[in-house]
Amino acid sequence: MTEGHSPTTGPARLNTSVAHNARVWNYWIGGKDNYEVDQRVAEHVASMFPVIREVARADRDFLARAVRFLATERGMRQFLDVGTGLPTVDNTHEIAQRIAPESRIVYVDNDPIVLVHARSLLTSSPEGVTDYVDADVHDPESIVQRAGQTLDLTRPVAVMMLGILNFVLDTAEARDIVQRLMAAVPSGSHLVLTHPTYDGDMGGEGNVEAMEFWNANATPPITARSREEIAAFLDGLELVEPGLVPCSQWRAESPSAAPVPQFGAVAVKP
């Protein structure tokens, strides 16, 4: 394990004594914006569920493919990235603005260390806009209201929800959040989603014990869901091929990409 790294100090609510998802995820994908407590929990979870590092990398690669697809093939120029996490290489705005410099991106998170890094690192192209909203996924109305100060909500928006609904423990509430966000954007908008699963045919059995350890030792608490539960988040939307699949296999460059216990999907609002 590497030595503890001290990220930039954030607002008063920053708690460095308990492992936090944004920093642990950053550690799993090779970042340095994490503390020793995050590294200890990350290593323990990985010892229980070794595929977690592949899940983290697959989720990040899925983000890049989905944004490229939306910007190139669907002409999307507005992105609402909910639960963005710590900035790393090829963030949503970098991918989108590389293709279309005029793209407008709003990042949403409520972790103080993410806020500090986002404001300093998530800089826009001169032609486009990149903004950050400090808001909670449990409050979609606030997200929509504040995002609307940067995005034109009368035009299609790509709503990015990668690895965020698993922190909404009540499935009915998670579905309601998705429905309220998608109700606020017009026809032609897209939902981009990833979510961990317990499903055994994707190697998700190990998620059970690993998530129990996480919930006892880190924050925020997390849950996985079945394929059927995750598919319900997409009700009323039209799935883009290949549908709801392991995120590592969604339009993967390699046809032999191995599945990971994390579903991914892109769907359009008709």
PAVEX-149372 format. One line per field, with one value per atom (N, C-alpha, C): x, y, z; atom name. Coordinates in nm, 2 decimals. Example, Ala and Ser with C-alpha at 12.3 -4.5 7.8 and 13.67 -1.06 7.14 Angstrom:
BEGIN
px = c(1.32_1.23_1.32_1.28_1.37_1.29)
py = c(-0.57_-0.45_-0.33_-0.22_-0.11_0.00)
pz = c(0.78_0.78_0.78_0.71_0.71_0.79)
lodo = c(N_CA_C_N_CA_C)
***
This chain:
BEGIN
px = c(0.08_0.00_0.09_0.05_0.13_0.11_0.19_0.18_0.06_0.00_-0.12_-0.09_-0.18_-0.17_-0.27_-0.23_-0.33_-0.37_-0.50_-0.55_-0.57_-0.60_-0.63_-0.74_-0.72_-0.81_-0.94_-1.06_-1.18_-1.26_-1.39_-1.47_-1.48_-1.54_-1.54_-1.60_-1.70_-1.76_-1.68_-1.56_-1.47_-1.42_-1.45_-1.41_-1.31_-1.18_-1.07_-1.05_-1.14_-1.12_-1.19_-1.28_-1.37_-1.35_-1.33_-1.31_-1.44_-1.42_-1.53_-1.52_-1.64_-1.64_-1.56_-1.57_-1.50_-1.35_-1.30_-1.16_-1.11_-1.19_-1.16_-1.17_-1.27_-1.28_-1.16_-1.12_-1.00_-0.87_-0.86_-0.75_-0.75_-0.87_-0.88_-0.85_-0.87_-0.84_-0.70_-0.62_-0.48_-0.46_-0.56_-0.54_-0.46_-0.43_-0.36_-0.44_-0.56_-0.64_-0.72_-0.64_-0.70_-0.61_-0.67_-0.60_-0.57_-0.49_-0.45_-0.57_-0.67_-0.79_-0.87_-0.87_-0.93_-0.86_-0.72_-0.64_-0.66_-0.67_-0.69_-0.82_-0.93_-1.06_-1.06_-1.00_-0.99_-0.92_-0.81_-0.74_-0.82_-0.89_-0.96_-1.08_-1.15_-1.26_-1.20_-1.09_-1.03_-0.99_-0.95_-0.91_-1.04_-1.15_-1.28_-1.34_-1.32_-1.39_-1.28_-1.19_-1.08_-1.11_-1.23_-1.27_-1.30_-1.30_-1.35_-1.26_-1.13_-1.05_-1.09_-1.12_-1.16_-1.30_-1.38_-1.51_-1.49_-1.40_-1.37_-1.32_-1.22_-1.17_-1.27_-1.35_-1.46_-1.56_-1.60_-1.69_-1.64_-1.51_-1.44_-1.44_-1.40_-1.39_-1.53_-1.64_-1.77_-1.81_-1.77_-1.80_-1.75_-1.62_-1.56_-1.63_-1.66_-1.73_-1.87_-1.94_-2.08_-2.08_-1.99_-1.98_-1.94_-1.84_-1.80_-1.92_-2.00_-2.11_-2.22_-2.25_-2.35_-2.31_-2.18_-2.14_-2.12_-2.08_-2.05_-2.17_-2.24_-2.35_-2.49_-2.50_-2.63_-2.63_-2.52_-2.51_-2.54_-2.52_-2.54_-2.44_-2.49_-2.40_-2.42_-2.50_-2.53_-2.52_-2.45_-2.43_-2.45_-2.53_-2.55_-2.50_-2.38_-2.31_-2.33_-2.42_-2.46_-2.38_-2.31_-2.22_-2.09_-2.03_-1.91_-1.79_-1.78_-1.66_-1.54_-1.42_-1.30_-1.25_-1.21_-1.16_-1.04_-1.03_-0.92_-0.90_-0.83_-0.80_-0.93_-0.95_-1.07_-1.20_-1.23_-1.35_-1.46_-1.59_-1.69_-1.67_-1.64_-1.62_-1.51_-1.40_-1.28_-1.32_-1.39_-1.42_-1.52_-1.63_-1.73_-1.67_-1.59_-1.54_-1.43_-1.37_-1.27_-1.34_-1.46_-1.54_-1.62_-1.68_-1.76_-1.72_-1.63_-1.58_-1.69_-1.80_-1.91_-2.00_-1.97_-2.05_-2.05_-2.17_-2.19_-2.21_-2.13_-2.13_-2.15_-2.24_-2.26_-2.23_-2.14_-2.11_-2.18_-2.23_-2.30_-2.24_-2.21_-2.16_-2.18_-2.17_-2.18_-2.07_-1.97_-1.85_-1.76_-1.72_-1.64_-1.50_-1.44_-1.31_-1.33_-1.44_-1.47_-1.49_-1.56_-1.59_-1.46_-1.37_-1.24_-1.17_-1.16_-1.09_-1.16_-1.29_-1.37_-1.35_-1.36_-1.35_-1.21_-1.11_-0.98_-0.94_-0.99_-0.95_-1.04_-1.17_-1.27_-1.29_-1.19_-1.20_-1.25_-1.32_-1.39_-1.30_-1.34_-1.29_-1.34_-1.27_-1.32_-1.46_-1.49_-1.62_-1.73_-1.70_-1.81_-1.82_-1.89_-1.90_-1.89_-1.82_-1.82_-1.85_-1.95_-1.99_-2.00_-2.01_-2.02_-2.13_-2.21_-2.32_-2.30_-2.30_-2.29_-2.43_-2.47_-2.61_-2.61_-2.72_-2.73_-2.82_-2.79_-2.87_-3.02_-3.03_-3.16_-3.25_-3.20_-3.28_-3.27_-3.34_-3.34_-3.39_-3.49_-3.54_-3.43_-3.34_-3.23_-3.13_-3.11_-3.01_-3.06_-3.19_-3.25_-3.25_-3.29_-3.30_-3.16_-3.06_-2.92_-2.86_-2.88_-2.82_-2.88_-3.01_-3.08_-3.02_-2.93_-2.86_-2.75_-2.71_-2.60_-2.65_-2.74_-2.79_-2.92_-2.95_-3.08_-3.16_-3.25_-3.33_-3.45_-3.46_-3.55_-3.49_-3.36_-3.28_-3.23_-3.21_-3.17_-3.05_-3.05_-2.94_-2.91_-2.78_-2.74_-2.73_-2.81_-2.81_-2.72_-2.60_-2.51_-2.52_-2.55_-2.57_-2.49_-2.36_-2.27_-2.23_-2.27_-2.23_-2.29_-2.40_-2.46_-2.59_-2.67_-2.80_-2.78_-2.66_-2.63_-2.61_-2.60_-2.60_-2.74_-2.84_-2.98_-3.03_-3.04_-3.07_-3.21_-3.30_-3.44_-3.47_-3.50_-3.52_-3.63_-3.74_-3.85_-3.80_-3.73_-3.68_-3.58_-3.49_-3.40_-3.47_-3.58_-3.66_-3.72_-3.77_-3.84_-3.74_-3.61_-3.51_-3.48_-3.47_-3.45_-3.56_-3.68_-3.80_-3.81_-3.78_-3.79_-3.68_-3.57_-3.46_-3.50_-3.54_-3.57_-3.70_-3.79_-3.91_-3.87_-3.76_-3.72_-3.64_-3.61_-3.54_-3.63_-3.61_-3.70_-3.68_-3.77_-3.75_-3.61_-3.55_-3.42_-3.31_-3.34_-3.24_-3.21_-3.09_-3.05_-3.02_-3.03_-2.99_-2.87_-2.76_-2.65_-2.63_-2.63_-2.64_-2.54_-2.48_-2.41_-2.45_-2.45_-2.50_-2.44_-2.39_-2.34_-2.45_-2.42_-2.52_-2.47_-2.57_-2.54_-2.55_-2.59_-2.62_-2.50_-2.53_-2.42_-2.37_-2.45_-2.40_-2.30_-2.29_-2.19_-2.08_-2.07_-1.97_-2.00_-2.13_-2.16_-2.18_-2.17_-2.19_-2.10_-1.98_-1.88_-1.92_-2.01_-2.05_-2.12_-2.19_-2.27_-2.18_-2.08_-2.00_-1.91_-1.87_-1.78_-1.86_-1.99_-2.07_-2.11_-2.12_-2.15_-2.03_-1.91_-1.79_-1.79_-1.81_-1.81_-1.91_-2.03_-2.13_-2.10_-2.01_-1.97_-1.85_-1.78_-1.65_-1.62_-1.72_-1.70_-1.83_-1.82_-1.94_-1.94_-2.05_-2.19_-2.22_-2.33_-2.37_-2.41_-2.40_-2.41_-2.50_-2.56_-2.63_-2.61_-2.62_-2.63_-2.77_-2.80_-2.94_-2.93_-3.05_-3.06_-3.08_-3.06_-3.08_-3.22_-3.32_-3.46_-3.48_-3.42_-3.44_-3.37_-3.25_-3.18_-3.26_-3.31_-3.38_-3.51_-3.56_-3.68_-3.65_-3.52_-3.48_-3.50_-3.50_-3.50_-3.65_-3.74_-3.88_-3.92_-3.99_-4.03_-3.93_-3.81_-3.70_-3.67_-3.61_-3.58_-3.43_-3.40_-3.26_-3.18_-3.06_-2.97_-2.90_-2.88_-2.81_-2.67_-2.62_-2.67_-2.76_-2.82_-2.91_-2.84_-2.91_-2.85_-2.76_-2.63_-2.53_-2.42_-2.33_-2.21_-2.14_-2.11_-2.06_-1.93_-1.85_-1.73_-1.76_-1.88_-1.92_-2.00_-2.04_-2.12_-2.04_-2.07_-1.99_-1.84_-1.80_-1.66_-1.57_-1.45_-1.36_-1.32_-1.31_-1.27_-1.40_-1.42_-1.54_-1.52_-1.40_-1.38_-1.37_-1.42_-1.42_-1.49_-1.42_-1.48_-1.59_-1.70_-1.81_-1.76_-1.81_-1.79_-1.93_-1.94_-2.07_-2.11_-2.12_-2.16_-2.24_-2.37_-2.44_-2.42_-2.43_-2.43_-2.53_-2.58_-2.69_-2.69_-2.73_-2.77_-2.91_-2.99_-3.13_-3.17_-3.27_-3.31_-3.46_-3.49_-3.63_-3.70_-3.81_-3.88_-3.96)
py = c(-0.12_0.00_0.12_0.23_0.35_0.43_0.52_0.61_0.70_0.74_0.82_0.96_1.00_1.12_1.22_1.34_1.44_1.53_1.51_1.60_1.74_1.83_1.97_1.98_2.05_2.06_2.13_2.07_2.13_2.19_2.21_2.28_2.20_2.26_2.21_2.07_2.03_1.90_1.79_1.82_1.72_1.63_1.50_1.40_1.31_1.32_1.24_1.12_1.10_0.98_0.86_0.88_0.77_0.76_0.64_0.62_0.67_0.74_0.79_0.74_0.71_0.65_0.72_0.85_0.93_0.91_0.90_0.89_0.74_0.65_0.50_0.47_0.52_0.50_0.55_0.67_0.74_0.65_0.59_0.50_0.37_0.32_0.20_0.22_0.34_0.37_0.43_0.43_0.47_0.62_0.69_0.83_0.85_0.97_1.00_1.09_1.12_1.21_1.12_1.06_0.98_0.97_0.93_0.93_0.78_0.77_0.63_0.55_0.61_0.54_0.49_0.57_0.52_0.40_0.41_0.30_0.17_0.18_0.06_-0.01_0.07_0.01_-0.04_0.04_-0.01_-0.14_-0.16_-0.28_-0.40_-0.37_-0.48_-0.52_-0.42_-0.46_-0.54_-0.50_-0.56_-0.71_-0.73_-0.86_-0.95_-0.89_-0.97_-0.99_-0.89_-0.88_-0.83_-0.92_-0.88_-0.81_-0.83_-0.78_-0.63_-0.57_-0.43_-0.34_-0.36_-0.27_-0.28_-0.40_-0.41_-0.34_-0.35_-0.27_-0.12_-0.07_0.07_0.12_0.04_0.08_0.06_-0.04_-0.06_0.05_0.09_0.20_0.33_0.36_0.48_0.47_0.35_0.33_0.35_0.30_0.31_0.46_0.54_0.68_0.74_0.71_0.77_0.72_0.59_0.55_0.61_0.62_0.67_0.82_0.90_1.04_1.06_0.98_0.99_0.96_0.85_0.81_0.92_0.98_1.08_1.21_1.25_1.37_1.35_1.23_1.21_1.16_1.06_1.00_1.06_1.11_1.17_1.32_1.38_1.53_1.60_1.53_1.59_1.70_1.81_1.92_1.97_1.90_1.93_1.81_1.81_1.70_1.74_1.66_1.68_1.56_1.57_1.46_1.45_1.37_1.36_1.26_1.30_1.21_1.20_1.31_1.30_1.24_1.25_1.19_1.28_1.24_1.32_1.32_1.44_1.45_1.36_1.31_1.22_1.25_1.15_1.17_1.15_1.23_1.22_1.23_1.34_1.37_1.40_1.40_1.42_1.54_1.65_1.78_1.77_1.70_1.69_1.61_1.50_1.41_1.49_1.54_1.61_1.73_1.81_1.93_1.91_1.79_1.75_1.73_1.68_1.65_1.78_1.84_1.96_2.07_2.16_2.25_2.34_2.35_2.44_2.37_2.24_2.16_2.23_2.21_2.27_2.15_2.15_2.04_2.10_2.04_2.07_1.94_1.95_1.84_1.86_1.75_1.76_1.66_1.71_1.62_1.70_1.63_1.70_1.66_1.60_1.57_1.69_1.74_1.86_1.85_1.73_1.72_1.72_1.67_1.67_1.82_1.89_2.04_2.11_2.09_2.16_2.13_2.00_1.96_2.01_1.99_2.03_2.17_2.26_2.40_2.44_2.37_2.40_2.33_2.21_2.13_2.12_2.14_2.11_2.24_2.28_2.40_2.38_2.47_2.45_2.50_2.45_2.51_2.65_2.74_2.88_2.88_2.79_2.80_2.74_2.66_2.59_2.64_2.56_2.60_2.47_2.48_2.38_2.44_2.38_2.44_2.32_2.36_2.26_2.30_2.20_2.22_2.14_2.20_2.13_2.09_1.97_1.93_1.78_1.73_1.59_1.52_1.40_1.32_1.31_1.31_1.29_1.41_1.52_1.64_1.68_1.60_1.63_1.77_1.82_1.95_2.06_2.05_2.14_2.13_2.00_1.98_2.04_2.02_2.07_2.23_2.28_2.43_2.49_2.44_2.50_2.46_2.34_2.31_2.40_2.44_2.52_2.66_2.70_2.83_2.82_2.70_2.68_2.61_2.51_2.43_2.49_2.48_2.51_2.39_2.38_2.26_2.25_2.34_2.32_2.24_2.22_2.14_2.01_1.90_1.77_1.78_1.70_1.69_1.54_1.51_1.38_1.38_1.30_1.29_1.17_1.20_1.09_1.05_0.93_0.88_0.75_0.76_0.65_0.62_0.50_0.46_0.55_0.61_0.70_0.65_0.58_0.53_0.42_0.35_0.25_0.31_0.45_0.51_0.56_0.54_0.56_0.43_0.40_0.26_0.21_0.30_0.27_0.27_0.15_0.14_0.22_0.23_0.32_0.46_0.51_0.65_0.67_0.57_0.58_0.59_0.51_0.52_0.66_0.71_0.84_0.95_0.94_1.04_1.04_0.92_0.92_0.98_0.94_0.99_1.14_1.20_1.34_1.42_1.36_1.42_1.42_1.30_1.29_1.36_1.39_1.47_1.61_1.65_1.79_1.82_1.72_1.74_1.70_1.75_1.73_1.60_1.57_1.46_1.47_1.35_1.35_1.35_1.38_1.37_1.22_1.20_1.06_1.04_0.92_0.88_0.78_0.81_0.72_0.66_0.53_0.47_0.36_0.35_0.23_0.20_0.07_0.03_-0.11_-0.13_-0.27_-0.37_-0.49_-0.60_-0.71_-0.78_-0.91_-1.03_-1.01_-1.12_-1.22_-1.35_-1.44_-1.47_-1.45_-1.48_-1.37_-1.27_-1.16_-1.16_-1.26_-1.26_-1.17_-1.13_-1.04_-1.09_-1.22_-1.27_-1.21_-1.18_-1.13_-0.99_-0.92_-0.79_-0.79_-0.90_-0.90_-0.88_-0.96_-0.95_-0.82_-0.79_-0.67_-0.54_-0.54_-0.42_-0.41_-0.53_-0.53_-0.47_-0.51_-0.45_-0.30_-0.26_-0.12_-0.04_-0.09_-0.01_0.00_-0.09_-0.09_0.00_0.03_0.09_0.22_0.25_0.36_0.44_0.54_0.62_0.67_0.69_0.67_0.52_0.47_0.33_0.30_0.17_0.14_0.01_-0.01_-0.13_-0.17_-0.30_-0.35_-0.39_-0.41_-0.45_-0.55_-0.62_-0.72_-0.65_-0.73_-0.67_-0.61_-0.68_-0.64_-0.50_-0.49_-0.36_-0.25_-0.28_-0.17_-0.14_-0.24_-0.21_-0.12_-0.13_-0.05_0.10_0.14_0.28_0.33_0.25_0.29_0.28_0.26_0.25_0.39_0.37_0.49_0.55_0.49_0.53_0.42_0.46_0.36_0.33_0.20_0.16_0.17_0.22_0.22_0.09_0.03_-0.10_-0.09_-0.19_-0.32_-0.34_-0.23_-0.24_-0.24_-0.31_-0.31_-0.43_-0.41_-0.51_-0.48_-0.57_-0.53_-0.41_-0.31_-0.19_-0.21_-0.31_-0.34_-0.38_-0.43_-0.48_-0.39_-0.27_-0.18_-0.11_-0.15_-0.09_-0.10_-0.21_-0.22_-0.23_-0.18_-0.18_-0.33_-0.41_-0.55_-0.64_-0.73_-0.82_-0.92_-0.94_-1.04_-0.97_-0.85_-0.78_-0.87_-0.89_-0.98_-0.90_-0.97_-0.90_-0.86_-0.76_-0.72_-0.71_-0.72_-0.71_-0.57_-0.50_-0.36_-0.34_-0.31_-0.29_-0.15_-0.14_-0.01_0.00_0.12_0.14_0.29_0.31_0.44_0.43_0.52_0.52_0.66_0.67_0.80_0.83_0.95_0.99_1.01_0.94_0.95_1.09)
pz = c(0.00_0.00_0.00_-0.07_-0.08_0.05_0.07_0.18_0.17_0.29_0.28_0.22_0.13_0.06_0.11_0.13_0.18_0.07_0.03_-0.08_-0.02_-0.11_-0.07_0.03_0.13_0.24_0.19_0.22_0.18_0.29_0.27_0.37_0.50_0.60_0.73_0.74_0.65_0.67_0.61_0.56_0.51_0.63_0.62_0.73_0.68_0.73_0.68_0.77_0.87_0.96_0.91_0.82_0.77_0.62_0.56_0.42_0.35_0.23_0.15_0.01_-0.04_-0.18_-0.28_-0.29_-0.40_-0.39_-0.27_-0.25_-0.27_-0.22_-0.24_-0.39_-0.46_-0.61_-0.68_-0.64_-0.69_-0.67_-0.56_-0.53_-0.62_-0.64_-0.73_-0.87_-0.92_-1.06_-1.07_-0.96_-0.97_-0.94_-0.88_-0.85_-0.72_-0.68_-0.56_-0.47_-0.50_-0.41_-0.31_-0.22_-0.12_0.01_0.12_0.24_0.28_0.39_0.43_0.47_0.53_0.57_0.45_0.34_0.22_0.16_0.16_0.11_0.18_0.32_0.40_0.36_0.36_0.32_0.18_0.09_-0.05_-0.07_0.00_-0.01_0.06_0.17_0.23_0.14_0.08_-0.01_-0.13_-0.18_-0.29_-0.26_-0.13_-0.09_-0.08_-0.05_-0.05_-0.18_-0.27_-0.40_-0.50_-0.54_-0.63_-0.76_-0.81_-0.94_-0.93_-0.81_-0.79_-0.87_-0.88_-0.96_-1.11_-1.16_-1.30_-1.32_-1.21_-1.22_-1.23_-1.15_-1.15_-1.28_-1.34_-1.47_-1.58_-1.57_-1.67_-1.67_-1.55_-1.54_-1.60_-1.58_-1.63_-1.78_-1.84_-1.98_-2.05_-1.98_-2.03_-2.04_-1.94_-1.94_-2.07_-2.10_-2.22_-2.35_-2.36_-2.48_-2.49_-2.38_-2.38_-2.42_-2.37_-2.40_-2.55_-2.59_-2.74_-2.83_-2.79_-2.87_-2.88_-2.76_-2.75_-2.83_-2.81_-2.88_-3.03_-3.07_-3.21_-3.29_-3.24_-3.31_-3.28_-3.16_-3.12_-3.12_-3.14_-3.14_-3.01_-2.90_-2.77_-2.74_-2.69_-2.66_-2.52_-2.44_-2.30_-2.22_-2.11_-2.02_-1.87_-1.80_-1.66_-1.59_-1.53_-1.47_-1.32_-1.28_-1.14_-1.06_-0.96_-0.88_-0.95_-0.99_-1.08_-1.01_-0.88_-0.82_-0.84_-0.80_-0.81_-0.96_-1.00_-1.14_-1.16_-1.28_-1.32_-1.47_-1.54_-1.68_-1.76_-1.86_-1.95_-1.88_-1.82_-1.76_-1.86_-1.83_-1.92_-2.01_-1.95_-2.03_-2.13_-2.09_-2.18_-2.30_-2.28_-2.39_-2.49_-2.43_-2.51_-2.58_-2.51_-2.57_-2.67_-2.66_-2.76_-2.90_-2.89_-3.01_-3.05_-2.96_-2.98_-2.88_-2.91_-2.81_-2.74_-2.81_-2.76_-2.65_-2.62_-2.53_-2.39_-2.32_-2.19_-2.09_-1.98_-1.89_-1.75_-1.68_-1.53_-1.45_-1.36_-1.27_-1.14_-1.08_-0.96_-0.86_-0.74_-0.63_-0.50_-0.39_-0.26_-0.17_-0.22_-0.14_-0.14_-0.02_-0.02_-0.09_-0.08_-0.15_-0.30_-0.35_-0.49_-0.53_-0.45_-0.48_-0.49_-0.40_-0.41_-0.54_-0.58_-0.70_-0.82_-0.82_-0.94_-0.98_-0.88_-0.91_-0.96_-0.92_-0.97_-1.10_-1.12_-1.24_-1.35_-1.33_-1.43_-1.51_-1.59_-1.67_-1.81_-1.86_-1.99_-2.11_-2.22_-2.35_-2.36_-2.43_-2.44_-2.51_-2.60_-2.67_-2.58_-2.49_-2.41_-2.27_-2.18_-2.04_-1.96_-1.85_-1.75_-1.61_-1.54_-1.42_-1.32_-1.19_-1.08_-0.99_-0.95_-0.86_-0.74_-0.62_-0.49_-0.45_-0.48_-0.45_-0.43_-0.36_-0.33_-0.43_-0.46_-0.56_-0.50_-0.37_-0.31_-0.33_-0.39_-0.41_-0.56_-0.64_-0.79_-0.83_-0.75_-0.79_-0.78_-0.67_-0.66_-0.77_-0.81_-0.92_-1.05_-1.08_-1.20_-1.20_-1.08_-1.07_-1.10_-1.03_-1.04_-1.18_-1.23_-1.36_-1.47_-1.45_-1.55_-1.56_-1.47_-1.48_-1.58_-1.62_-1.71_-1.84_-1.82_-1.94_-1.98_-2.11_-2.17_-2.16_-2.06_-2.04_-2.14_-2.24_-2.35_-2.46_-2.45_-2.55_-2.49_-2.57_-2.51_-2.42_-2.32_-2.22_-2.20_-2.18_-2.15_-1.99_-1.93_-1.78_-1.75_-1.69_-1.65_-1.51_-1.48_-1.35_-1.33_-1.33_-1.32_-1.18_-1.13_-1.00_-0.89_-0.91_-0.81_-0.74_-0.82_-0.77_-0.66_-0.66_-0.57_-0.43_-0.42_-0.29_-0.24_-0.32_-0.28_-0.24_-0.11_-0.07_-0.10_-0.10_-0.13_-0.28_-0.33_-0.48_-0.53_-0.46_-0.51_-0.51_-0.41_-0.42_-0.53_-0.56_-0.67_-0.80_-0.82_-0.94_-0.95_-0.84_-0.84_-0.88_-0.83_-0.86_-1.01_-1.07_-1.22_-1.29_-1.25_-1.32_-1.31_-1.20_-1.18_-1.26_-1.27_-1.35_-1.50_-1.54_-1.68_-1.72_-1.63_-1.66_-1.68_-1.63_-1.64_-1.77_-1.85_-1.98_-2.09_-2.21_-2.32_-2.40_-2.49_-2.58_-2.65_-2.67_-2.73_-2.63_-2.50_-2.39_-2.37_-2.31_-2.28_-2.14_-2.09_-1.96_-1.98_-1.91_-1.91_-1.77_-1.75_-1.62_-1.60_-1.48_-1.44_-1.30_-1.27_-1.13_-1.10_-0.98_-0.94_-0.92_-0.94_-0.93_-0.84_-0.78_-0.71_-0.80_-0.92_-1.01_-1.03_-1.00_-1.00_-1.14_-1.25_-1.38_-1.43_-1.35_-1.38_-1.27_-1.19_-1.08_-0.97_-0.95_-0.85_-0.71_-0.68_-0.55_-0.45_-0.48_-0.39_-0.34_-0.41_-0.37_-0.24_-0.20_-0.08_0.04_0.06_0.18_0.17_0.05_0.04_0.07_0.03_0.06_0.21_0.27_0.42_0.49_0.45_0.51_0.49_0.36_0.33_0.42_0.43_0.50_0.65_0.70_0.84_0.86_0.76_0.77_0.69_0.61_0.51_0.49_0.41_0.38_0.24_0.17_0.22_0.20_0.27_0.25_0.11_0.07_-0.07_-0.08_-0.20_-0.23_-0.37_-0.40_-0.54_-0.57_-0.69_-0.73_-0.84_-0.86_-0.97_-1.10_-1.21_-1.34_-1.36_-1.30_-1.31_-1.24_-1.13_-1.05_-1.13_-1.18_-1.26_-1.39_-1.45_-1.58_-1.55_-1.43_-1.40_-1.40_-1.37_-1.38_-1.52_-1.62_-1.76_-1.81_-1.73_-1.78_-1.84_-1.96_-2.03_-2.13_-2.13_-2.21_-2.32_-2.43_-2.53_-2.52_-2.50_-2.48_-2.61_-2.61_-2.72_-2.72_-2.84_-2.85_-2.79_-2.72_-2.70_-2.58_-2.53_-2.42_-2.28_-2.18_-2.05_-2.04_-2.03_-2.04_-1.94_-1.91_-1.83_-1.89_-1.81_-1.86_-1.94_-1.91_-1.99_-2.13_-2.15_-2.29_-2.37_-2.31_-2.39_-2.49_-2.62_-2.74_-2.72_-2.66_-2.63_-2.76_-2.75_-2.86_-2.89_-2.79_-2.80_-2.79_-2.89_-2.87_-2.77_-2.72_-2.61_-2.47_-2.46_-2.33_-2.22_-2.11_-2.00_-1.93_-1.89_-1.81_-1.67_-1.62_-1.48_-1.41_-1.28_-1.21_-1.19_-1.30_-1.31_-1.44_-1.43_-1.55_-1.61_-1.74_-1.80_-1.91_-1.93_-2.04_-2.08_-2.20_-2.25_-2.31_-2.27_-2.32_-2.35_-2.45_-2.50_-2.46_-2.42_-2.39_-2.52_-2.55_-2.68_-2.68)
lodo = c(N_CA_C_N_CA_C_N_CA_C_N_CA_C_N_CA_C_N_CA_C_N_CA_C_N_CA_C_N_CA_C_N_CA_C_N_CA_C_N_CA_C_N_CA_C_N_CA_C_N_CA_C_N_CA_C_N_CA_C_N_CA_C_N_CA_C_N_CA_C_N_CA_C_N_CA_C_N_CA_C_N_CA_C_N_CA_C_N_CA_C_N_CA_C_N_CA_C_N_CA_C_N_CA_C_N_CA_C_N_CA_C_N_CA_C_N_CA_C_N_CA_C_N_CA_C_N_CA_C_N_CA_C_N_CA_C_N_CA_C_N_CA_C_N_CA_C_N_CA_C_N_CA_C_N_CA_C_N_CA_C_N_CA_C_N_CA_C_N_CA_C_N_CA_C_N_CA_C_N_CA_C_N_CA_C_N_CA_C_N_CA_C_N_CA_C_N_CA_C_N_CA_C_N_CA_C_N_CA_C_N_CA_C_N_CA_C_N_CA_C_N_CA_C_N_CA_C_N_CA_C_N_CA_C_N_CA_C_N_CA_C_N_CA_C_N_CA_C_N_CA_C_N_CA_C_N_CA_C_N_CA_C_N_CA_C_N_CA_C_N_CA_C_N_CA_C_N_CA_C_N_CA_C_N_CA_C_N_CA_C_N_CA_C_N_CA_C_N_CA_C_N_CA_C_N_CA_C_N_CA_C_N_CA_C_N_CA_C_N_CA_C_N_CA_C_N_CA_C_N_CA_C_N_CA_C_N_CA_C_N_CA_C_N_CA_C_N_CA_C_N_CA_C_N_CA_C_N_CA_C_N_CA_C_N_CA_C_N_CA_C_N_CA_C_N_CA_C_N_CA_C_N_CA_C_N_CA_C_N_CA_C_N_CA_C_N_CA_C_N_CA_C_N_CA_C_N_CA_C_N_CA_C_N_CA_C_N_CA_C_N_CA_C_N_CA_C_N_CA_C_N_CA_C_N_CA_C_N_CA_C_N_CA_C_N_CA_C_N_CA_C_N_CA_C_N_CA_C_N_CA_C_N_CA_C_N_CA_C_N_CA_C_N_CA_C_N_CA_C_N_CA_C_N_CA_C_N_CA_C_N_CA_C_N_CA_C_N_CA_C_N_CA_C_N_CA_C_N_CA_C_N_CA_C_N_CA_C_N_CA_C_N_CA_C_N_CA_C_N_CA_C_N_CA_C_N_CA_C_N_CA_C_N_CA_C_N_CA_C_N_CA_C_N_CA_C_N_CA_C_N_CA_C_N_CA_C_N_CA_C_N_CA_C_N_CA_C_N_CA_C_N_CA_C_N_CA_C_N_CA_C_N_CA_C_N_CA_C_N_CA_C_N_CA_C_N_CA_C_N_CA_C_N_CA_C_N_CA_C_N_CA_C_N_CA_C_N_CA_C_N_CA_C_N_CA_C_N_CA_C_N_CA_C_N_CA_C_N_CA_C_N_CA_C_N_CA_C_N_CA_C_N_CA_C_N_CA_C_N_CA_C_N_CA_C_N_CA_C_N_CA_C_N_CA_C_N_CA_C_N_CA_C_N_CA_C_N_CA_C_N_CA_C_N_CA_C_N_CA_C_N_CA_C_N_CA_C_N_CA_C_N_CA_C_N_CA_C_N_CA_C_N_CA_C_N_CA_C_N_CA_C_N_CA_C_N_CA_C_N_CA_C_N_CA_C_N_CA_C_N_CA_C_N_CA_C_N_CA_C_N_CA_C_N_CA_C_N_CA_C_N_CA_C_N_CA_C_N_CA_C_N_CA_C_N_CA_C_N_CA_C_N_CA_C_N_CA_C_N_CA_C_N_CA_C_N_CA_C_N_CA_C_N_CA_C_N_CA_C_N_CA_C_N_CA_C_N_CA_C_N_CA_C_N_CA_C_N_CA_C_N_CA_C_N_CA_C_N_CA_C_N_CA_C_N_CA_C_N_CA_C_N_CA_C_N_CA_C_N_CA_C_N_CA_C_N_CA_C_N_CA_C_N_CA_C_N_CA_C_N_CA_C_N_CA_C_N_CA_C_N_CA_C_N_CA_C_N_CA_C_N_CA_C_N_CA_C_N_CA_C_N_CA_C_N_CA_C_N_CA_C_N_CA_C)
***
